[in-house]
Amino acid sequence: MPENIGARIRHLRGERSQAWLAREVCKAAGVCGDPVTRKEVSRWETGKRVPREWLPFIAAALDVSVGQLREDVYERVPLLRLDETRGAEYAQAIREASQRLIFLDNELTGMPIAEVASRTYKSVHRRLGDGDYDSKYERDIRSAASELAEVAGWALFDAELHDAARRFNQEALFLAQLSGDRSIELLILQNMAMHSGWLGRHREELAVARSVIERNRLPPRVEAIFRMREARGLAGCGTLSEAGRLFDKARSLLECDGRSPGPAWSWWVSGNEIDGHHGHAFMAVGDHAGAVPLLQRSTEQYGGPTVGYRGMAAARLLDCLLHLRAWRDAEELVAGIVPTVGESASVRTRRLLDEAVRSGLAAAGAPPALRDALKHLEDAVRADPYAL
């Protein structure tokens, strides 16, 4: 059995909770009571216990074969390699590099890809500047390069390297416009709007979202993304009720997705994602009670895509529970976060967790058990990533 069987279980579980998996394993095994608990699932996923006798039932719960469950994730990670061809093969190599970086960014709890993505793009940027390619394929190569720059911009943003992220996004937008690749241009504009909102530039986020919506006939899935960005911008400007209507509109647009599928890059938007943003909108105006059910849905809902920053909703939920003095719920949530936090590469997620922990430790009346759990989480968040 590969040593990373726990990581494989965690990967296949995706957005679904450990408690959900425990229930489903018991159901698949046909046993009464709860011989498998959330804590037991946590032990499997952290490698503290190997679930040999439970393996067939875990596979059944996750709807995979035992062979797929045993599959070594790392054998599927291809090497990043840009060959020295100059035509269509070069464009294809750039696209494959982007896909491999995206895979790494979302595998398990995410890999730190910002530096390798930036360096990979810089090698392409140099060749573009030198004209070291077949000019017959210039538009396709520029289009592929714009996607690679976009991936690097996203990774830099998630690493909270904001000046660099803005530069790469602008470079990506420039290349997308030169190549006439309108689809990738829309993805880059969504990233730029998201970045503006994260930095507190809500009117800028709103302006970008509305400029796209007003000037384009968008597939439902893409419109849902920009309605979500429009809602975030409005919420940041203090118009929460109108923002709520737009979040609902985004959800309804996702339900129309089957009739007009969106571009491949829109894979990540889901009900989970919209709920997380909607919950944060309530949280940002101090309505922690209003945020909790949405953030809980974002963390517990399953069936959506697996993203490397998926711990962000849980970090925000923890902060809300601590503000509401829901000590027992907060302690239970911390227990679910701790096992994987040390492997998360999302700097944004780790910062949110660190802020929530500091808030909880400073809260008057927090029970000793919760304070101990928060200190454990604090140690995990701040742990040396190179220590074993």
Secondary structure as GFF3:
##gff-version 3
##sequence-region A 1 388
A	DSSP	alpha_helix	5	13	.	.	.	ID=ss1
A	DSSP	alpha_helix	18	29	.	.	.	ID=ss2
A	DSSP	alpha_helix	38	45	.	.	.	ID=ss3
A	DSSP	alpha_helix	55	61	.	.	.	ID=ss4
A	DSSP	alpha_helix	66	70	.	.	.	ID=ss5
A	DSSP	three_ten_helix	73	76	.	.	.	ID=ss6
A	DSSP	alpha_helix	88	106	.	.	.	ID=ss7
A	DSSP	alpha_helix	114	130	.	.	.	ID=ss8
A	DSSP	three_ten_helix	135	137	.	.	.	ID=ss9
A	DSSP	alpha_helix	138	158	.	.	.	ID=ss10
A	DSSP	alpha_helix	162	179	.	.	.	ID=ss11
A	DSSP	alpha_helix	182	198	.	.	.	ID=ss12
A	DSSP	alpha_helix	202	215	.	.	.	ID=ss13
A	DSSP	alpha_helix	220	236	.	.	.	ID=ss14
A	DSSP	alpha_helix	240	255	.	.	.	ID=ss15
A	DSSP	three_ten_helix	257	259	.	.	.	ID=ss16
A	DSSP	three_ten_helix	264	268	.	.	.	ID=ss17
A	DSSP	alpha_helix	271	284	.	.	.	ID=ss18
A	DSSP	alpha_helix	288	300	.	.	.	ID=ss19
A	DSSP	alpha_helix	312	323	.	.	.	ID=ss20
A	DSSP	alpha_helix	327	341	.	.	.	ID=ss21
A	DSSP	alpha_helix	347	362	.	.	.	ID=ss22
A	DSSP	alpha_helix	368	382	.	.	.	ID=ss23
###
